Amino acid sequence: QLQLVESGGGLVQPGGSLRLSCAASGSTLDYYAIGWFRQAPGKEREFVAAERWSGGSTYSADSVKGRFTLSRDNAKNTVYLQMGSLKPEDTAIYYCAARTNYYSGYAIKSSYDYWGQGTQVTVSS
Protein backbone atom coordinates (compact mmCIF):
# COMPACT_ATOMS: atom_id res chain seq x y z
CA GLN A 1 0.00 0.00 0.00
CA LEU A 2 1.53 3.28 -1.10
CA GLN A 3 1.77 5.99 1.54
CA LEU A 4 2.61 9.62 0.82
CA VAL A 5 3.89 12.19 3.31
CA GLU A 6 4.29 15.84 2.43
CA SER A 7 6.71 18.19 4.15
CA GLY A 8 8.38 21.54 3.62
CA GLY A 9 5.46 23.85 4.16
CA GLY A 10 5.62 26.94 6.32
CA LEU A 11 5.32 30.70 6.48
CA VAL A 12 7.05 32.68 3.73
CA GLN A 13 6.97 36.30 2.63
CA PRO A 14 5.54 37.32 -0.73
CA GLY A 15 8.13 36.82 -3.42
CA GLY A 16 9.83 34.05 -1.47
CA SER A 17 10.38 30.39 -2.27
CA LEU A 18 9.64 27.01 -0.73
CA ARG A 19 10.29 23.46 -1.76
CA LEU A 20 7.69 20.88 -0.82
CA SER A 21 8.57 17.22 -0.63
CA CYS A 22 6.33 14.20 -1.12
CA ALA A 23 8.01 11.11 0.28
CA ALA A 24 6.62 7.73 -0.64
CA SER A 25 6.76 4.46 1.26
CA GLY A 26 5.25 1.04 0.83
CA SER A 27 5.98 0.99 -2.89
CA THR A 28 8.26 2.53 -5.44
CA LEU A 29 7.09 5.66 -7.19
CA ASP A 30 8.28 4.17 -10.48
CA TYR A 31 4.74 2.90 -11.07
CA TYR A 32 2.92 6.11 -10.25
CA ALA A 33 2.37 9.51 -11.76
CA ILE A 34 2.33 12.25 -9.16
CA GLY A 35 0.19 15.33 -8.92
CA TRP A 36 0.09 18.28 -6.57
CA PHE A 37 -3.16 19.92 -5.51
CA ARG A 38 -3.98 22.66 -3.04
CA GLN A 39 -6.96 23.74 -1.01
CA ALA A 40 -7.44 27.22 0.37
CA PRO A 41 -9.91 27.91 3.19
CA GLY A 42 -13.47 27.83 1.91
CA LYS A 43 -12.44 26.71 -1.57
CA GLU A 44 -12.40 23.50 -3.53
CA ARG A 45 -9.20 21.50 -3.84
CA GLU A 46 -7.57 22.54 -7.10
CA PHE A 47 -4.94 21.22 -9.44
CA VAL A 48 -1.45 22.70 -9.22
CA ALA A 49 0.94 20.50 -11.19
CA ALA A 50 1.30 16.89 -12.32
CA GLU A 51 3.24 14.40 -14.37
CA ARG A 52 1.66 12.91 -17.47
CA TRP A 53 3.23 9.57 -16.47
CA SER A 54 5.87 8.45 -13.99
CA GLY A 55 8.83 10.75 -14.59
CA GLY A 56 7.27 12.09 -17.74
CA SER A 57 6.22 15.48 -19.02
CA THR A 58 4.88 17.84 -16.39
CA TYR A 59 1.96 20.21 -16.56
CA SER A 60 0.91 23.03 -14.30
CA ALA A 61 -2.08 25.26 -13.70
CA ASP A 62 -2.03 28.65 -15.37
CA SER A 63 -1.98 30.30 -11.95
CA VAL A 64 1.42 28.80 -11.12
CA LYS A 65 2.98 28.39 -14.54
CA GLY A 66 6.52 29.69 -14.64
CA ARG A 67 6.68 29.85 -10.83
CA PHE A 68 6.23 26.23 -9.69
CA THR A 69 8.18 23.20 -10.90
CA LEU A 70 7.51 19.52 -10.24
CA SER A 71 10.46 17.13 -10.15
CA ARG A 72 11.29 13.74 -8.75
CA ASP A 73 14.23 11.81 -7.31
CA ASN A 74 13.57 8.12 -7.83
CA ALA A 75 16.57 7.15 -5.72
CA LYS A 76 14.90 8.88 -2.77
CA ASN A 77 11.39 7.82 -3.79
CA THR A 78 10.42 11.46 -3.45
CA VAL A 79 8.71 14.06 -5.58
CA TYR A 80 9.21 17.79 -5.12
CA LEU A 81 7.29 20.95 -5.83
CA GLN A 82 9.63 23.92 -6.10
CA MET A 83 7.64 27.09 -5.58
CA GLY A 84 8.97 30.56 -6.38
CA SER A 85 7.68 34.13 -6.57
CA LEU A 86 5.07 33.17 -4.02
CA LYS A 87 1.94 35.26 -3.67
CA PRO A 88 -0.59 35.54 -0.84
CA GLU A 89 -3.10 33.74 -3.06
CA ASP A 90 -0.82 30.69 -3.01
CA THR A 91 -1.72 30.21 0.65
CA ALA A 92 -3.32 26.79 1.02
CA ILE A 93 -2.82 23.25 2.21
CA TYR A 94 -0.80 21.44 -0.44
CA TYR A 95 -1.38 17.76 -1.15
CA CYS A 96 0.51 15.29 -3.27
CA ALA A 97 -1.30 12.39 -4.86
CA ALA A 98 -0.45 9.34 -6.93
CA ARG A 99 -2.26 7.63 -9.77
CA THR A 100 -1.57 4.44 -11.72
CA ASN A 101 -3.76 5.17 -14.73
CA TYR A 102 -1.59 7.32 -16.97
CA TYR A 103 -4.52 7.90 -19.33
CA SER A 104 -6.77 9.47 -16.76
CA GLY A 105 -6.94 13.22 -16.46
CA TYR A 106 -3.90 14.44 -14.59
CA ALA A 107 -5.73 17.53 -13.35
CA ILE A 108 -8.75 15.62 -12.05
CA LYS A 109 -8.83 14.72 -8.36
CA SER A 110 -10.78 11.51 -8.90
CA SER A 111 -7.99 10.19 -11.15
CA TYR A 112 -5.74 9.76 -8.11
CA ASP A 113 -5.63 6.64 -5.97
CA TYR A 114 -3.50 7.78 -3.04
CA TRP A 115 -3.22 11.06 -1.18
CA GLY A 116 -0.95 12.52 1.44
CA GLN A 117 -2.17 14.34 4.53
CA GLY A 118 -1.14 17.78 3.27
CA THR A 119 1.26 20.51 4.32
CA GLN A 120 0.32 24.12 5.06
CA VAL A 121 1.84 26.93 3.02
CA THR A 122 1.18 30.47 4.18
CA VAL A 123 2.38 33.46 2.15
CA SER A 124 2.17 36.62 4.18
CA SER A 125 4.23 39.63 5.19
N, CA, C and O of each residue as an XYZ file, in Angstrom:
500
protein
N       0.845     -1.183      0.000
C       0.000      0.000      0.000
C       0.892      1.249      0.000
O       1.711      1.448      0.898
N       0.714      2.064     -1.008
C       1.527      3.282     -1.100
C       1.076      4.286     -0.050
O      -0.119      4.495      0.159
N       2.051      4.903      0.604
C       1.773      5.988      1.538
C       2.588      7.201      1.125
O       3.748      7.081      0.730
N       1.968      8.373      1.223
C       2.608      9.616      0.821
C       2.631     10.574      2.011
O       1.637     10.717      2.722
N       3.765     11.220      2.217
C       3.894     12.185      3.307
C       4.521     13.460      2.761
O       5.646     13.453      2.261
N       3.770     14.557      2.866
C       4.287     15.844      2.425
C       5.039     16.539      3.556
O       4.754     16.322      4.734
N       5.989     17.366      3.187
C       6.714     18.191      4.149
C       7.256     19.416      3.428
O       7.219     19.494      2.200
N       7.759     20.371      4.203
C       8.385     21.544      3.618
C       7.542     22.801      3.641
O       8.010     23.875      3.261
N       6.301     22.675      4.084
C       5.459     23.855      4.160
C       5.904     24.801      5.267
O       6.775     24.472      6.073
N       5.295     25.974      5.293
C       5.621     26.942      6.320
C       5.144     28.319      5.956
O       4.351     28.500      5.033
N       5.640     29.292      6.698
C       5.315     30.699      6.476
C       6.429     31.341      5.660
O       7.605     31.206      5.996
N       6.065     32.032      4.601
C       7.052     32.685      3.733
C       6.496     34.031      3.301
O       5.283     34.199      3.171
N       7.382     34.982      3.080
C       6.966     36.298      2.632
C       6.654     36.294      1.143
O       7.189     35.475      0.395
N       5.799     37.198      0.714
C       5.540     37.318     -0.729
C       6.840     37.502     -1.507
O       7.729     38.256     -1.111
N       6.919     36.788     -2.622
C       8.135     36.816     -3.422
C       9.136     35.751     -3.052
O      10.114     35.540     -3.770
N       8.908     35.077     -1.944
C       9.826     34.053     -1.473
C       9.625     32.715     -2.159
O       8.815     32.575     -3.075
N      10.397     31.722     -1.681
C      10.382     30.391     -2.265
C      10.243     29.334     -1.181
O      10.611     29.550     -0.026
N       9.711     28.198     -1.574
C       9.637     27.014     -0.731
C       9.765     25.805     -1.628
O       9.398     25.836     -2.803
N      10.298     24.730     -1.048
C      10.286     23.463     -1.760
C       9.532     22.442     -0.919
O       9.925     22.127      0.204
N       8.459     21.939     -1.476
C       7.689     20.885     -0.823
C       8.208     19.525     -1.270
O       8.622     19.339     -2.414
N       8.174     18.588     -0.342
C       8.572     17.217     -0.632
C       7.383     16.285     -0.436
O       6.529     16.515      0.420
N       7.345     15.253     -1.228
C       6.332     14.202     -1.118
C       7.084     12.884     -1.094
O       7.493     12.365     -2.132
N       7.259     12.349      0.110
C       8.013     11.115      0.282
C       7.076      9.923      0.264
O       6.044      9.916      0.936
N       7.446      8.924     -0.506
C       6.616      7.735     -0.641
C       7.217      6.561      0.118
O       8.436      6.434      0.230
N       6.341      5.708      0.635
C       6.759      4.461      1.256
C       5.746      3.389      0.928
O       4.627      3.684      0.508
N       6.141      2.144      1.120
C       5.249      1.038      0.828
C       5.313      0.553     -0.606
O       4.877     -0.558     -0.908
N       5.848      1.367     -1.482
C       5.983      0.993     -2.888
C       6.896      2.000     -3.565
O       7.088      3.117     -3.083
N       7.447      1.585     -4.683
C       8.258      2.528     -5.440
C       7.382      3.458     -6.253
O       6.323      3.067     -6.745
N       7.835      4.694     -6.389
C       7.085      5.660     -7.194
C       7.247      5.423     -8.690
O       6.624      6.110     -9.499
N       8.073      4.460     -9.058
C       8.278      4.168    -10.478
C       6.967      3.849    -11.198
O       6.848      4.059    -12.406
N       5.980      3.339    -10.445
C       4.738      2.903    -11.075
C       3.640      3.952    -11.024
O       2.519      3.704    -11.469
N       3.953      5.117    -10.488
C       2.917      6.109    -10.249
C       3.266      7.448    -10.882
O       4.425      7.860    -10.921
N       2.239      8.103    -11.369
C       2.372      9.509    -11.763
C       1.893     10.365    -10.595
O       0.889     10.053     -9.956
N       2.607     11.426    -10.330
C       2.331     12.247     -9.158
C       1.718     13.584     -9.544
O       2.092     14.199    -10.543
N       0.786     14.006     -8.740
C       0.194     15.330     -8.916
C       0.223     16.087     -7.609
O       0.255     15.501     -6.528
N       0.211     17.391     -7.729
C       0.087     18.278     -6.570
C      -1.212     19.071     -6.698
O      -1.545     19.583     -7.766
N      -1.931     19.157     -5.593
C      -3.163     19.919     -5.515
C      -3.067     20.824     -4.291
O      -2.202     20.636     -3.436
N      -3.950     21.792     -4.217
C      -3.982     22.657     -3.040
C      -5.422     23.037     -2.716
O      -6.301     23.042     -3.578
N      -5.625     23.353     -1.452
C      -6.957     23.742     -1.007
C      -6.840     24.915     -0.043
O      -6.266     24.801      1.041
N      -7.392     26.029     -0.461
C      -7.436     27.225      0.371
C      -8.707     27.192      1.214
O      -9.670     26.517      0.849
N      -8.724     27.903      2.322
C      -9.912     27.909      3.185
C     -11.166     28.326      2.413
O     -11.184     29.347      1.726
N     -12.200     27.518      2.544
C     -13.467     27.828      1.911
C     -13.531     27.572      0.425
O     -14.517     27.918     -0.226
N     -12.480     26.963     -0.125
C     -12.442     26.708     -1.571
C     -12.286     25.224     -1.857
O     -11.912     24.435     -0.989
N     -12.581     24.873     -3.094
C     -12.395     23.496     -3.532
C     -10.904     23.193     -3.710
O     -10.096     24.084     -3.972
N     -10.573     21.925     -3.563
C      -9.204     21.500     -3.842
C      -8.954     21.649     -5.343
O      -9.766     21.215     -6.161
N      -7.837     22.261     -5.694
C      -7.575     22.540     -7.100
C      -6.233     21.991     -7.546
O      -5.313     21.805     -6.749
N      -6.153     21.742     -8.816
C      -4.940     21.218     -9.444
C      -3.841     22.276     -9.437
O      -4.090     23.460     -9.666
N      -2.604     21.810     -9.166
C      -1.447     22.700     -9.216
C      -0.476     22.248    -10.305
O      -0.142     23.019    -11.205
N      -0.028     21.008    -10.221
C       0.944     20.502    -11.191
C       0.904     18.979    -11.157
O       0.507     18.382    -10.156
N       1.319     18.354    -12.258
C       1.298     16.892    -12.319
C       2.192     16.387    -13.432
O       2.560     17.118    -14.352
N       2.528     15.114    -13.317
C       3.235     14.404    -14.369
C       2.213     13.717    -15.262
O       1.165     13.269    -14.798
N       2.531     13.639    -16.551
C       1.663     12.905    -17.465
C       1.778     11.395    -17.185
O       0.784     10.670    -17.216
N       2.985     10.947    -16.918
C       3.228      9.575    -16.465
C       4.418      9.628    -15.537
O       5.004     10.694    -15.343
N       4.792      8.486    -14.954
C       5.875      8.446    -13.987
C       7.162      9.009    -14.600
O       7.721      8.422    -15.527
N       7.624     10.139    -14.081
C       8.833     10.752    -14.589
C       8.705     11.400    -15.940
O       9.707     11.771    -16.553
N       7.495     11.541    -16.409
C       7.268     12.087    -17.738
C       7.050     13.585    -17.760
O       7.396     14.295    -16.816
N       6.473     14.053    -18.849
C       6.220     15.484    -19.017
C       5.379     16.006    -17.857
O       4.528     15.299    -17.318
N       5.634     17.242    -17.489
C       4.881     17.845    -16.391
C       4.000     18.974    -16.905
O       4.302     19.621    -17.908
N       2.924     19.188    -16.202
C       1.956     20.211    -16.560
C       1.598     20.974    -15.300
O       1.623     20.420    -14.202
N       1.267     22.238    -15.458
C       0.905     23.033    -14.297
C      -0.271     23.933    -14.614
O      -0.548     24.246    -15.772
N      -0.951     24.337    -13.567
C      -2.080     25.256    -13.703
C      -1.579     26.620    -14.165
O      -0.448     27.010    -13.873
N      -2.415     27.324    -14.872
C      -2.030     28.651    -15.367
C      -1.621     29.576    -14.229
O      -0.749     30.428    -14.398
N      -2.247     29.409    -13.077
C      -1.984     30.304    -11.952
C      -0.573     30.158    -11.382
O      -0.086     31.051    -10.688
N       0.084     29.032    -11.673
C       1.420     28.802    -11.120
C       2.465     28.605    -12.207
O       3.644     28.422    -11.903
N       2.060     28.639    -13.442
C       2.982     28.386    -14.543
C       4.133     29.379    -14.528
O       3.936     30.586    -14.392
N       5.332     28.845    -14.670
C       6.518     29.694    -14.637
C       7.033     29.974    -13.241
O       8.126     30.518    -13.084
N       6.267     29.612    -12.223
C       6.683     29.847    -10.835
C       6.910     28.543    -10.075
O       7.780     28.479     -9.207
N       6.145     27.510    -10.389
C       6.230     26.227     -9.687
C       6.771     25.163    -10.646
O       6.442     25.143    -11.832
N       7.605     24.284    -10.098
C       8.181     23.204    -10.895
C       8.094     21.889    -10.135
O       8.485     21.801     -8.971
N       7.577     20.871    -10.809
C       7.512     19.520    -10.235
C       8.723     18.732    -10.707
O       9.089     18.775    -11.882
N       9.340     18.009     -9.775
C      10.459     17.134    -10.148
C      10.444     15.921     -9.241
O       9.720     15.888     -8.246
N      11.242     14.927     -9.585
C      11.289     13.741     -8.755
C      12.716     13.218     -8.645
O      13.555     13.447     -9.517
N      12.962     12.511     -7.551
C      14.228     11.812     -7.313
C      13.860     10.369     -7.015
O      13.473     10.040     -5.893
N      13.978      9.518     -8.008
C      13.570      8.120     -7.826
C      14.442      7.404     -6.800
O      13.970      6.502     -6.108
N      15.685      7.790     -6.699
C      16.567      7.151     -5.723
C      16.078      7.396     -4.294
O      16.281      6.570     -3.405
N      15.431      8.546     -4.091
C      14.895      8.880     -2.767
C      13.404      8.596     -2.666
O      12.786      8.814     -1.624
N      12.834      8.106     -3.766
C      11.390      7.824     -3.786
C      10.581      9.050     -3.352
O       9.633      8.955     -2.572
N      10.982     10.178     -3.875
C      10.425     11.461     -3.447
C      10.155     12.350     -4.655
O      10.917     12.371     -5.621
N       9.059     13.075     -4.572
C       8.713     14.063     -5.582
C       8.705     15.431     -4.914
O       8.354     15.561     -3.741
N       9.095     16.442     -5.672
C       9.210     17.787     -5.123
C       8.320     18.770     -5.882
O       7.996     18.569     -7.052
N       7.941     19.823     -5.193
C       7.294     20.955     -5.831
C       8.079     22.192     -5.420
O       7.966     22.668     -4.290
N       8.865     22.700     -6.340
C       9.628     23.918     -6.096
C       8.732     25.102     -6.416
O       8.229     25.235     -7.531
N       8.540     25.958     -5.425
C       7.636     27.088     -5.576
C       8.423     28.387     -5.442
O       9.150     28.576     -4.467
N       8.283     29.272     -6.408
C       8.968     30.560     -6.381
C       8.004     31.701     -6.628
O       6.856     31.497     -7.024
N       8.500     32.918     -6.383
C       7.682     34.132     -6.567
C       6.310     33.969     -5.914
O       5.278     34.269     -6.514
N       6.325     33.494     -4.694
C       5.067     33.170     -4.018
C       4.225     34.404     -3.756
O       4.733     35.492     -3.484
N       2.924     34.194     -3.848
C       1.942     35.257     -3.668
C       1.000     34.885     -2.530
O       0.851     33.703     -2.220
N       0.368     35.860     -1.907
C      -0.590     35.538     -0.842
C      -1.676     34.568     -1.299
O      -2.153     33.755     -0.507
N      -2.065     34.647     -2.554
C      -3.102     33.742     -3.056
C      -2.618     32.302     -3.223
O      -3.414     31.420     -3.545
N      -1.336     32.055     -3.011
C      -0.823     30.690     -3.014
C      -1.020     30.019     -1.658
O      -0.743     28.828     -1.514
N      -1.488     30.760     -0.675
C      -1.725     30.209      0.649
C      -2.785     29.107      0.587
O      -3.895     29.319      0.099
N      -2.423     27.942      1.085
C      -3.318     26.786      1.017
C      -2.639     25.597      1.695
O      -1.461     25.651      2.051
N      -3.400     24.539      1.862
C      -2.821     23.246      2.210
C      -2.489     22.558      0.888
O      -3.332     22.464     -0.004
N      -1.269     22.087      0.777
C      -0.800     21.437     -0.442
C      -0.747     19.919     -0.238
O      -0.218     19.420      0.754
N      -1.307     19.219     -1.201
C      -1.377     17.758     -1.154
C      -0.664     17.159     -2.360
O      -0.763     17.681     -3.471
N       0.046     16.074     -2.138
C       0.509     15.289     -3.271
C      -0.375     14.050     -3.384
O      -0.966     13.591     -2.407
N      -0.446     13.532     -4.586
C      -1.305     12.392     -4.863
C      -0.669     11.543     -5.951
O       0.127     12.032     -6.753
N      -1.028     10.273     -5.966
C      -0.445      9.339     -6.926
C      -1.541      8.604     -7.683
O      -2.568      8.237     -7.112
N      -1.312      8.395     -8.965
C      -2.260      7.633     -9.769
C      -1.496      6.611    -10.600
O      -0.337      6.819    -10.958
N      -2.173      5.499    -10.899
C      -1.573      4.439    -11.717
C      -2.061      4.478    -13.154
O      -1.407      3.947    -14.052
N      -3.210      5.106    -13.374
C      -3.758      5.167    -14.729
C      -3.211      6.406    -15.428
O      -3.664      7.522    -15.174
N      -2.235      6.203    -16.309
C      -1.594      7.322    -16.970
C      -2.518      7.996    -17.994
O      -2.222      9.090    -18.475
N      -3.634      7.341    -18.324
C      -4.519      7.896    -19.332
C      -5.667      8.679    -18.714
O      -6.475      9.269    -19.431
N      -5.741      8.687    -17.419
C      -6.772      9.475    -16.765
C      -6.314     10.923    -16.672
O      -5.124     11.221    -16.777
N      -7.259     11.803    -16.477
C      -6.942     13.221    -16.456
C      -6.027     13.585    -15.304
O      -6.357     13.359    -14.140
N      -4.876     14.149    -15.636
C      -3.898     14.441    -14.591
C      -4.348     15.588    -13.694
O      -3.840     15.730    -12.582
N      -5.276     16.396    -14.148
C      -5.727     17.531    -13.347
C      -7.019     17.233    -12.587
O      -7.587     18.119    -11.948
N      -7.471     16.006    -12.659
C      -8.753     15.625    -12.047
C      -8.497     14.866    -10.760
O      -7.784     13.863    -10.756
N      -9.075     15.341     -9.673
C      -8.831     14.720     -8.363
C      -9.203     13.249     -8.346
O      -8.478     12.439     -7.768
N     -10.295     12.894     -8.955
C     -10.778     11.508     -8.901
C      -9.882     10.540     -9.672
O     -10.064      9.326     -9.572
N      -8.930     11.047    -10.428
C      -7.985     10.188    -11.153
C      -6.939      9.583    -10.224
O      -6.254      8.630    -10.594
N      -6.815     10.133     -9.021
C      -5.740      9.758     -8.111
C      -6.197      8.735     -7.079
O      -7.294      8.814     -6.526
N      -5.304      7.762     -6.842
C      -5.633      6.637     -5.972
C      -5.164      6.838     -4.543
O      -5.767      6.307     -3.611
N      -4.094      7.598     -4.364
C      -3.497      7.777     -3.042
C      -3.213      9.264     -2.815
O      -2.832     10.000     -3.725
N      -3.414      9.668     -1.563
C      -3.223     11.063     -1.176
C      -2.399     11.152      0.102
O      -2.474     10.281      0.969
N      -1.614     12.216      0.200
C      -0.952     12.520      1.445
C      -1.869     13.311      2.360
O      -3.015     13.601      2.015
N      -1.352     13.653      3.526
C      -2.168     14.341      4.527
C      -2.130     15.860      4.361
O      -2.934     16.570      4.965
N      -1.206     16.357      3.551
C      -1.139     17.782      3.273
C      -0.123     18.527      4.122
O       0.215     18.106      5.228
N       0.358     19.639      3.586
C       1.260     20.511      4.319
C       0.832     21.958      4.080
O       0.515     22.342      2.954
N       0.826     22.748      5.140
C       0.317     24.120      5.058
C       1.386     25.050      4.509
O       2.534     25.031      4.953
N       0.996     25.856      3.545
C       1.838     26.925      3.019
C       1.107     28.241      3.243
O      -0.033     28.408      2.809
N       1.760     29.165      3.914
C       1.178     30.474      4.175
C       2.116     31.549      3.628
O       3.287     31.618      4.001
N       1.583     32.382      2.741
C       2.376     33.457      2.147
C       1.835     34.770      2.693
O       0.719     35.179      2.373
N       2.634     35.417      3.514
C       2.175     36.623      4.185
C       3.367     37.433      4.662
O       4.413     36.889      5.015
N       3.182     38.751      4.663
C       4.229     39.628      5.191
C       3.976     39.924      6.670
O       4.751     40.648      7.297
